[in-house]
């Protein structure tokens, strides 16, 4: 299953992702606060929301935890990830991967595992121009894996995805 690495992308901390995480956690905390529930239950819920925020900020934004993704390498038929602690894994890009010009939800299917490993990647987490290359590669890799006869006019139109 080994093939030549098509592209390597070092992952940097993302300010956009930090802002989105903070905003979404604040919205959820506001909803919990506005809901009529006993005070001890509300405090536990707010504590869990705060812990969730700190965990995802440390893992996905600040890249401080051992399982934080530091580098993503895309091959023709697979993706490999290097974590902060130096460990790595190899997997297939899953069908649930979502690619847009604003962010990518990269879902990786590991061999022998039922659940997917997923991360959200914003444009400011990759170097200049690398995000567009990343998006285009993911789009074409998915098309070639799941629709081998897909090419021509639709391929040209699809290359306009991440401008």
Secondary structure, DSSP 8 states (H G I E B T S, - for coil): ----EEEEEE----HHHHHHHHHHHHHHHHHHHHS---HHHHHHHHHHHHHHHHHHIIIIIS--STT-EEEEEEESS-EEEEETTS-EEEEEE-TT-EE-SSEEEEEEEETT-SSEEEEEEEGGGS-TTHHHHHHHHHHHHHHHHH-TT--THHHHHHTTS--
